[in-house]
């Protein structure tokens, strides 16, 4: 109908047969085929293409949401890790401080024990020296007493073998020596 109308109005009648211009039936058949192909594409393929595009868009958006979610979770995990690391650093600093304090305390205790041991050793040595001195004095007194008795026996010409007498003479002699020395 449309073609009859076009032919009747004289639009196509002025076109002469030319190798570049197709015939009217070929033009009509081509136009009908074109409409059928594009109609089929529009009705069948276009919804499928649209559906595929929507699925891909949804998959991409889902992937982006999942990536954002994963990135947020990773960021949260990183923050927790940093917080734990900071706590561990504080704990390590606290333990170092405690160790230094304990070391100083142990050192002070060892110094105190060392001084006490040194004082004990000095006192023990002093007591030993005093005992050795007393023993040496006693030994010296006996020797001096024996020598004095022998000397006195020779001077007096009689024996002073009596222990009581000898002891009195020695004590008196040593007392006189100590009195003369001071």
Secondary structure by P-SEA (a helix, b strand, c coil): caaaaaaaaccccccccccccccaaaaaaaaaaaaaaaaaaaccaaaaaaaaaaaaaaaaaaaaaaaaaaaaaaaaaaaaaaaaaaaaaaaaaaaaaaaaaaaaaaaaaaaaaaaaaaaaaaaaaaaaaaaaaaaaaaaaaaaaaaaaaaaaaaaaccccccaaaaaaaaaaaaaaaaaaac
